[in-house]
């Protein structure tokens, strides 16, 4: 994913992209479906996503220094 030009936007909005809305819970976003998720649901905040994104931006791809 990080090789895509828009990786940060995709990463920062993963909770709204299918299939994630089935199992990701965020305040202010309605539950996407009443279907049973295939992965255990979890709750995350926008602030937590920002912190994870900051961390991910510090990582290098294999073979990079």
C-alpha positions in Angstrom: 0.0 0.0 0.0 2.8 2.4 0.8 4.0 2.3 -2.8 0.7 4.0 -3.9 0.9 7.7 -4.3 -2.2 8.1 -2.1 -1.2 5.7 0.6 -1.5 8.2 3.4 -5.1 9.1 2.4 -6.0 5.5 2.1 -4.4 4.7 5.5 -6.1 7.7 7.2 -9.5 6.7 5.9 -9.3 2.9 6.1 -12.2 2.8 8.5 -14.6 4.1 5.8 -13.3 1.9 3.0 -14.8 -1.5 2.4 -14.6 -4.0 4.0 -13.4 -2.2 7.1 -16.7 -0.6 8.1 -18.1 -4.0 8.9 -15.7 -4.4 11.9 -14.2 -1.0 12.6 -16.2 1.2 15.0 -15.7 4.9 15.3 -17.7 7.6 17.1 -19.8 9.6 14.7 -20.0 6.8 12.1 -23.0 4.6 11.8 -22.6 0.8 11.9 -22.3 -0.1 8.2 -24.1 -3.4 8.4 -25.9 -5.7 10.8 -24.2 -8.7 9.3 -21.8 -10.6 11.6 -18.3 -9.4 10.9 -15.7 -12.0 9.8 -13.1 -10.3 12.0 -13.6 -9.3 15.7 -14.9 -5.7 15.8 -12.8 -3.0 17.4 -13.2 0.7 18.2 -10.6 3.3 17.2 -10.5 7.1 17.4 -9.4 9.6 14.8 -6.6 10.6 17.1 -5.4 7.0 17.3 -5.4 6.8 13.6 -3.4 10.0 13.3 -0.8 8.6 15.8 -0.6 5.3 13.9 -0.2 7.2 10.6 2.7 9.3 12.1 4.4 6.1 13.2 3.9 4.3 9.8 5.4 7.3 8.0 8.6 6.7 9.9 9.0 3.1 8.7 11.0 2.3 5.6 10.3 -0.2 2.9 12.4 -3.3 2.7 15.6 -2.5 1.0 15.5 1.2 1.9 17.7 2.9 4.4 
